[in-house]
Amino acid sequence: MSQSSTDFKGHPVRQTSYNGRTVRYVAGQLLVKLKAPYRENDEAQARILKVLPEDSSIQSGPNKLGWVVIHLPDNADVIEIITRLRTQKEVESAEPHLLESAL
């Protein structure tokens, strides 16, 4: 992983290989989609926090579609954490906060 000098809303932007391509992402943030009915369940969010590094927190959400923004320490291994989160029964999807376009 390499670090860029670019910031996104106060977070460093990093680059890594993800799903077979090089991407830029916001260090210290993850986007996690909770499965229904867990979306409205505070206990589900607390269980998710238990598998995250110390000093992690849910920044916002869940929104109407079940997405939450998770704040991590800037030096956290985002890809390793995503792998861990995807094993949780409450989690439908976990992704880095990508700064790339679909094109």
GIUR-V536834 format. One record per residue. RES is the residue in one letter. PHI is phi in whole degrees, -180 to 180 (* if undefined). PSI is psi in radians with two decimals (* if undefined). Layout:
BEGIN
res={RES,RES}
phi={PHI,PHI}
psi={PSI,PSI}
END
This chain:
BEGIN
res={M,S,Q,S,S,T,D,F,K,G,H,P,V,R,Q,T,S,Y,N,G,R,T,V,R,Y,V,A,G,Q,L,L,V,K,L,K,A,P,Y,R,E,N,D,E,A,Q,A,R,I,L,K,V,L,P,E,D,S,S,I,Q,S,G,P,N,K,L,G,W,V,V,I,H,L,P,D,N,A,D,V,I,E,I,I,T,R,L,R,T,Q,K,E,V,E,S,A,E,P,H,L,L,E,S,A,L}
phi={*,-120,-107,-98,-82,-78,-115,-132,51,86,-107,-66,-104,-122,-127,-155,-91,-145,53,81,-144,-83,-132,-104,-142,-83,-66,86,-137,-130,-111,-127,-103,-86,-76,-75,-90,-67,-54,-100,-107,-63,-64,-62,-65,-65,-66,-65,-60,-66,-94,-95,-62,-56,73,-87,-156,-88,-78,-157,107,-76,-81,-61,-94,95,-83,-123,-103,-108,-96,-121,-58,-58,-92,-67,-81,-59,-66,-65,-67,-59,-59,-65,-64,-64,-87,-82,-64,-81,-99,-88,-154,-141,-140,-69,-80,-75,-113,-107,-87,-75,-93}
psi={2.39,2.69,2.40,2.80,-0.06,2.51,2.71,1.87,0.79,-0.04,2.47,2.65,2.29,2.95,2.46,2.99,2.23,2.19,0.71,0.18,2.79,2.25,2.73,2.42,2.82,2.02,2.42,0.15,2.47,2.64,2.17,2.26,2.13,2.54,2.61,2.49,0.19,-0.33,-0.65,0.24,1.91,-0.55,-0.67,-0.74,-0.66,-0.67,-0.64,-0.74,-0.51,-0.45,0.00,2.79,2.74,2.60,0.25,2.71,2.78,2.01,-0.73,2.76,-3.12,2.53,-3.00,-0.46,-0.05,0.14,2.38,2.62,2.17,2.30,2.25,2.82,2.47,-0.46,0.11,2.54,1.66,-0.75,-0.72,-0.70,-0.70,-0.77,-0.75,-0.77,-0.64,-0.25,-0.14,2.36,-0.40,-0.27,2.15,-0.69,2.60,2.26,2.64,2.75,1.56,2.54,0.44,2.66,2.87,-0.25,*}
END
